[in-house]
Amino acid sequence: MTHVCDTPAGARARLSRQSRYTCFGIALLVLLPVAWFTYMQLQYAIHYAAHAACAGNLRAVRTAMMAYCADYDGRLPLPLNWCDEVDARVDARYRAPDRKWYDCPRLRGDGCGYCLNAALAGLEIKAVGQPEITVLVFDGPAGWNLSGGPGDVDYRHEPFRKGAHCLLADWSLSYIKRDGSRPARWEP
């Protein structure tokens, strides 16, 4: 008695099964890198969308801080209630009660995602030396009316948490890095 695989039809069936496995293996070798590349591109797109949204929110904080300084003869708000004071100016001028512009999309939790530089609080904006590198408002922990200094910066942007957005004393937006490659000054 002969075995099924010993017949020519059985050999064709075995060859056909092997070729199916080979085709499946080749398809996996091609599709897995494509799927991984697509996944990584999606992650970068999500990251840059959050990055852009946070920078846009900081622009709104800048506008509100400028309105506050205009109302108080160029003085910056005090650290105990700076969010409340700035928010009151926005509500009065723009009738915008929505506080979403205080939130950073990369930050988990409620409250403002930005901190006021405590060393500059209450000063006249014109009295700040080197305003083009002096930090005024920066990415910080979640909370309302928080202020602090360089030790309170939350480096939550870029892959591996390397950078933080900040508003400088000359009203420009900047990006400071954890490694110190971009200069930032904290004292007036």
Secondary structure, DSSP 8 states (H G I E B T S, - for coil): ---GGGSHHHHHHHHHHHHHHHHHHHHHHHHHHHHHHHHHHHHHHHHHHHHHHHHHHHHHHHHHHHHHHHHTTTB---TTSHHHHHHHHHHHHH-----GGG--TT--SSS-SEEEETTTTTSBGGG-SSTTTBEEEEE--S-SS-EE-GGG----BTTTT-EEEEEETTS-EEEEETTS-S--B---
